[in-house]
């Protein structure tokens, strides 16, 4: 009886310790999430600011130089914004009579991990449009912002519809835009959401212990999330559709043509890299293809809603040179060039 009592006491102590650790972890995670949306983290304060409509936007008129890369691929990139905080060298002024405006948004891939703003696919597209037409002045505006997802895309249009764009193009990154829909909803700090985020973070740390760091958010994190929570796929699609319907309605009201491009991650375009990730994280064939299957379902829905869309997988997959940076897995200068050319060749501008 004495030993049984000791076992029960020790068991209760262990359970109590687990409970205390769980509570502490919950509040630490909640604070981490809140800090992100307050734009108070060190990598945010110099570049981003809170916004009541789009949640956050770039700080206007800044110029920051980032030194990063690998020993084999050292890079210096310039983050420069104009008077409205767009990734453009030129300021935005009142729309001219012969000006055709194309407002583009997306996440960090659109924002651009590039040496200079003119290398973005938005500006490549703009140069080609203007070279082909001497009558119309095409102004393609890069409003891509790191961390953006569907809720931001709606808020961004609401905030900047006064610029009177003729086209609103959203470059959706299929590698994390669906998974991040949950993080940007108002219940993001609920016990259920925090526990899911914590479990995924712990799993990633265990599997990558003593291994080379990988840019998790660029396709991998979403694959892992849906590996453990496969039923969340439909919820993610539902949230994405909700914001897309609102965007479509606003575009119709403002007489703006809506175009969607779908940007794949390196997983979808590089078979060798896909195999590496599948092996490292022990993903089944269905799990490693989760992002692509979500994309195909979303494209089917976009078509049913008569929303113009273009999948960028083929042009990037057919490239003979690398189209992603080795370290952070964002599309590189070559990738931007290919996308800019593809948009010029594929999208029929309705003037």
C-alpha positions as CSV (number, residue, x, y, z in Angstrom):
1,X,0.0,0.0,0.0
2,X,2.9,2.3,0.8
3,X,4.5,1.7,-2.5
4,X,1.3,2.2,-4.4
5,X,0.8,5.6,-2.6
6,X,4.3,6.6,-3.7
7,X,3.6,5.7,-7.3
8,X,0.4,7.7,-7.3
9,X,2.1,10.7,-5.7
10,X,5.0,10.5,-8.3
11,X,2.5,10.1,-11.1
12,X,0.6,13.2,-10.0
13,X,3.8,15.2,-9.7
14,X,4.8,14.2,-13.2
15,X,1.3,15.1,-14.6
16,X,1.5,18.4,-12.7
17,X,4.9,19.2,-14.2
18,X,3.7,18.4,-17.7
19,X,0.7,20.7,-17.0
20,X,2.9,23.6,-15.8
21,X,5.2,23.2,-18.8
22,X,2.2,23.1,-21.1
23,X,0.8,26.3,-19.6
24,X,4.1,28.1,-19.8
25,X,4.6,27.0,-23.4
26,X,1.1,28.1,-24.3
27,X,1.7,31.6,-23.0
28,X,5.2,31.8,-24.6
29,X,3.7,30.8,-28.0
30,X,0.8,33.3,-27.6
31,X,3.3,36.0,-26.9
32,X,5.3,35.0,-30.0
33,X,2.3,35.1,-32.2
34,X,1.1,38.5,-30.8
35,X,4.6,40.0,-31.2
36,X,4.6,39.0,-34.8
37,X,1.3,40.8,-35.5
38,X,2.4,43.8,-33.5
39,X,5.3,44.1,-36.0
40,X,7.7,44.3,-33.0
41,X,10.2,41.6,-33.9
42,X,13.7,42.7,-34.8
43,X,13.4,41.6,-38.5
44,X,10.1,43.5,-38.8
45,X,10.6,46.9,-37.1
46,X,12.9,48.4,-39.8
47,X,10.7,47.3,-42.7
48,X,7.1,46.7,-41.8
49,X,4.4,48.6,-39.9
50,X,0.9,47.7,-38.6
51,X,-2.0,48.7,-40.7
52,X,-5.7,48.7,-39.8
53,X,-6.8,47.5,-43.2
54,X,-4.0,45.2,-44.7
55,X,-2.8,44.2,-41.2
56,X,0.7,45.4,-42.1
57,X,2.5,47.1,-44.9
58,X,6.0,48.3,-45.8
59,X,7.4,51.4,-44.2
60,X,7.7,54.1,-47.0
61,X,11.0,55.5,-48.2
62,X,13.5,53.1,-46.7
63,X,16.7,51.6,-48.1
64,X,18.2,48.6,-46.3
65,X,21.1,46.4,-47.4
66,X,21.1,42.8,-46.3
67,X,24.2,40.6,-46.4
68,X,23.4,36.9,-46.5
69,X,23.8,33.7,-48.5
70,X,26.1,30.8,-48.3
71,X,30.0,30.6,-48.5
72,X,29.5,29.6,-52.1
73,X,26.8,32.1,-52.9
74,X,27.3,35.4,-50.9
75,X,24.7,38.0,-51.7
76,X,23.8,41.6,-50.9
77,X,20.2,42.6,-51.4
78,X,18.7,46.0,-51.3
79,X,15.3,46.5,-49.8
80,X,14.1,49.9,-51.1
81,X,10.5,51.3,-50.9
82,X,8.9,54.3,-52.5
83,X,6.6,57.0,-51.1
84,X,3.8,54.4,-50.6
85,X,6.0,51.6,-49.3
86,X,5.9,49.6,-52.6
87,X,9.1,47.8,-53.8
88,X,9.6,50.4,-56.6
89,X,12.3,52.9,-57.2
90,X,9.9,55.5,-58.5
91,X,7.2,57.2,-56.4
92,X,3.5,56.7,-57.1
93,X,1.8,59.9,-58.4
94,X,-1.6,60.7,-59.8
95,X,-2.6,58.4,-62.6
96,X,-2.0,59.8,-66.1
97,X,-4.4,59.7,-68.9
98,X,-2.4,57.1,-71.0
99,X,-1.3,55.1,-68.0
100,X,-2.4,51.5,-67.6
101,X,-1.9,50.4,-64.0
102,X,-1.3,46.9,-62.8
103,X,-1.2,46.5,-59.1
104,X,0.6,43.3,-57.9
105,X,0.7,41.7,-54.5
106,X,2.0,38.5,-53.0
107,X,4.2,37.3,-50.2
108,X,8.0,37.5,-49.8
109,X,8.6,35.8,-53.2
110,X,6.8,38.8,-54.8
111,X,8.3,41.3,-52.4
112,X,11.6,40.0,-53.8
113,X,14.8,38.6,-52.5
114,X,16.8,40.5,-55.1
115,X,19.7,42.8,-55.4
116,X,17.6,45.6,-56.9
117,X,13.8,46.4,-57.4
118,X,13.9,46.4,-61.2
119,X,14.9,42.7,-61.2
120,X,11.4,41.7,-59.9
121,X,9.1,39.8,-62.3
122,X,6.7,42.8,-62.0
123,X,9.3,45.2,-63.4
124,X,10.5,42.7,-66.0
125,X,6.9,42.4,-67.2
126,X,6.5,46.2,-67.2
127,X,9.7,46.7,-69.3
128,X,8.5,44.2,-71.9
129,X,5.0,45.7,-72.1
130,X,6.4,49.2,-72.6
131,X,8.9,48.0,-75.2
132,X,6.0,46.5,-77.2
133,X,3.7,49.6,-77.1
134,X,4.6,53.2,-77.6
135,X,1.2,54.6,-77.0
136,X,0.2,53.2,-73.6
137,X,2.4,53.7,-70.5
138,X,2.3,50.5,-68.5
139,X,2.9,50.9,-64.8
140,X,3.3,47.6,-63.0
141,X,3.4,48.3,-59.2
142,X,5.1,45.8,-56.9
143,X,3.0,45.6,-53.7
144,X,4.3,42.2,-52.6
145,X,4.9,42.1,-48.8
146,X,6.6,39.4,-46.7
147,X,4.2,37.1,-44.8
148,X,1.1,38.0,-46.8
149,X,-1.6,35.5,-47.3
150,X,-5.3,35.6,-48.4
151,X,-6.6,38.0,-45.7
152,X,-3.8,40.5,-46.6
153,X,-4.6,40.3,-50.3
154,X,-8.1,41.5,-49.6
155,X,-7.0,44.2,-47.2
156,X,-4.3,45.4,-49.6
157,X,-6.9,45.9,-52.3
158,X,-9.2,47.7,-50.0
159,X,-6.3,50.0,-48.9
160,X,-5.0,50.8,-52.4
161,X,-8.1,50.6,-54.7
162,X,-8.0,54.4,-54.7
163,X,-4.9,54.1,-57.0
164,X,-7.4,52.9,-59.7
165,X,-5.5,49.9,-61.0
166,X,-6.8,48.4,-64.3
167,X,-5.6,44.9,-63.2
168,X,-5.1,43.5,-59.7
169,X,-2.7,40.5,-59.8
170,X,-2.2,38.3,-56.8
171,X,0.8,36.0,-56.9
172,X,-0.2,33.2,-54.5
173,X,2.6,31.1,-53.1
174,X,1.3,27.6,-52.8
175,X,4.1,26.6,-50.4
176,X,2.6,28.4,-47.4
177,X,-0.4,30.6,-48.3
178,X,-2.9,27.9,-47.4
179,X,-1.3,26.8,-44.1
180,X,-1.0,30.5,-43.0
181,X,-4.7,31.2,-43.4
182,X,-5.2,29.9,-39.8
183,X,-2.5,32.1,-38.4
184,X,-4.1,35.2,-39.8
185,X,-7.6,34.6,-38.5
186,X,-8.7,36.3,-35.2
187,X,-8.7,33.0,-33.3
188,X,-5.0,32.4,-33.9
189,X,-4.1,32.3,-30.2
190,X,-6.7,29.7,-29.3
191,X,-5.5,26.7,-27.4
192,X,-6.3,24.5,-30.4
193,X,-4.2,26.6,-32.8
194,X,-1.3,27.1,-30.4
195,X,-1.1,23.4,-29.6
196,X,-0.9,22.5,-33.3
197,X,1.8,25.1,-34.0
198,X,3.8,23.9,-31.0
199,X,3.6,20.2,-32.0
200,X,4.8,21.0,-35.6
201,X,7.6,23.2,-34.3
202,X,8.8,20.4,-31.9
203,X,8.6,17.8,-34.7
204,X,10.7,19.9,-37.0
205,X,13.4,20.5,-34.3
206,X,13.6,16.8,-33.6
207,X,14.0,15.7,-37.3
208,X,16.5,18.5,-38.2
209,X,18.7,18.1,-35.1
210,X,22.3,18.4,-36.2
211,X,21.3,18.7,-39.8
212,X,21.8,21.7,-42.2
213,X,19.1,24.3,-41.7
214,X,16.3,24.4,-44.3
215,X,13.9,27.2,-45.0
216,X,10.9,25.5,-43.5
217,X,8.3,28.1,-44.5
218,X,9.0,27.7,-48.2
219,X,6.8,24.7,-48.8
220,X,8.1,22.3,-46.2
221,X,6.2,23.7,-43.1
222,X,2.9,23.5,-45.0
223,X,3.6,19.9,-46.0
224,X,4.4,18.9,-42.4
225,X,1.3,20.7,-41.1
226,X,-1.1,18.8,-43.4
227,X,0.8,15.6,-42.7
228,X,-0.3,15.8,-39.0
229,X,-3.6,17.6,-39.6
230,X,-4.9,16.4,-42.9
231,X,-8.5,17.4,-42.1
232,X,-7.4,21.1,-42.0
233,X,-6.9,21.2,-45.8
234,X,-10.6,21.8,-46.4
235,X,-10.7,24.5,-43.7
236,X,-7.7,26.2,-45.3
237,X,-9.4,26.1,-48.7
238,X,-12.6,27.4,-47.3
239,X,-10.8,30.4,-45.7
240,X,-9.0,31.1,-49.0
241,X,-12.2,31.0,-51.0
242,X,-13.9,33.3,-48.5
243,X,-11.3,36.1,-49.1
244,X,-11.1,35.4,-52.9
245,X,-14.9,35.9,-53.2
246,X,-14.6,39.2,-51.4
247,X,-11.7,40.2,-53.6
248,X,-13.6,39.3,-56.7
249,X,-16.7,41.3,-55.6
250,X,-14.5,44.4,-54.9
251,X,-12.8,44.1,-58.2
252,X,-16.1,44.0,-60.0
253,X,-17.4,47.0,-58.1
254,X,-14.3,49.0,-58.9
255,X,-14.1,47.8,-62.5
256,X,-10.7,46.1,-61.9
257,X,-9.6,42.9,-63.8
258,X,-8.6,40.2,-61.3
259,X,-5.8,37.8,-62.2
260,X,-4.3,35.1,-60.1
261,X,-0.9,33.5,-60.5
262,X,0.1,30.4,-58.5
263,X,3.7,30.2,-57.6
264,X,5.1,26.7,-56.8
265,X,7.8,26.0,-54.2
266,X,11.0,24.2,-55.0
267,X,9.4,20.9,-53.9
268,X,7.0,21.1,-56.9
269,X,9.7,22.1,-59.5
270,X,12.8,20.1,-58.5
271,X,12.5,16.3,-58.3
272,X,15.8,15.8,-56.5
273,X,14.9,18.4,-53.8
274,X,11.4,16.8,-53.4
275,X,13.0,13.4,-52.8
276,X,15.4,14.9,-50.2
277,X,12.6,16.5,-48.3
278,X,10.4,13.4,-48.5
279,X,13.1,11.3,-47.1
280,X,14.2,13.7,-44.3
281,X,10.7,14.2,-43.0
282,X,9.4,10.8,-43.7
283,X,6.5,11.9,-45.9
284,X,4.3,9.5,-47.9
285,X,3.7,10.1,-51.6
286,X,0.3,11.7,-50.7
287,X,1.9,14.0,-48.1
288,X,4.7,15.2,-50.3
289,X,2.2,16.1,-53.0
290,X,-0.3,17.8,-50.6
291,X,0.6,21.3,-51.7
292,X,0.2,20.5,-55.3
293,X,-3.1,18.7,-54.7
294,X,-4.4,21.8,-52.8
295,X,-3.3,24.0,-55.7
296,X,-5.2,21.8,-58.2
297,X,-8.4,21.9,-56.1
298,X,-8.0,25.7,-55.8
299,X,-7.5,26.1,-59.5
300,X,-10.6,24.1,-60.2
301,X,-12.6,26.3,-57.9
302,X,-11.1,29.5,-59.5
303,X,-12.2,28.3,-62.9
304,X,-15.7,27.6,-61.6
305,X,-15.8,31.2,-60.4
306,X,-14.5,32.5,-63.7
307,X,-11.4,34.0,-62.0
308,X,-8.5,34.2,-64.5
309,X,-5.5,32.2,-63.2
310,X,-2.1,31.0,-64.4
311,X,0.0,28.2,-62.8
312,X,3.7,29.1,-62.9
313,X,4.9,25.6,-62.4
314,X,5.6,24.7,-66.0
315,X,7.8,27.7,-66.9
316,X,9.9,27.3,-63.7
317,X,10.1,23.5,-64.0
318,X,11.4,23.8,-67.6
319,X,14.2,26.2,-66.7
320,X,17.7,25.0,-67.4
321,X,19.2,27.2,-64.6
322,X,18.4,27.3,-60.9
323,X,15.4,29.4,-60.2
324,X,15.5,29.4,-56.3
325,X,18.2,30.7,-54.0
326,X,20.0,27.8,-52.3
327,X,19.8,29.2,-48.7
328,X,16.3,30.6,-48.3
329,X,14.4,28.9,-51.2
330,X,12.9,32.1,-52.6
331,X,12.8,32.6,-56.3
332,X,16.0,34.1,-57.5
333,X,16.8,36.6,-60.3
334,X,16.5,34.0,-63.0
335,X,13.1,32.8,-61.6
336,X,11.8,36.4,-61.6
337,X,13.0,36.9,-65.2
338,X,11.2,33.7,-66.3
339,X,8.0,34.7,-64.7
340,X,8.1,38.2,-66.1
341,X,8.6,36.8,-69.6
342,X,5.8,34.3,-69.1
343,X,3.4,37.0,-68.0
344,X,4.2,39.0,-71.0
345,X,3.8,36.1,-73.4
346,X,0.6,34.7,-71.7
347,X,-1.6,37.5,-70.3
348,X,-3.6,39.3,-72.9
349,X,-4.0,42.9,-71.7
350,X,-7.5,44.2,-72.4
351,X,-7.1,48.0,-73.0
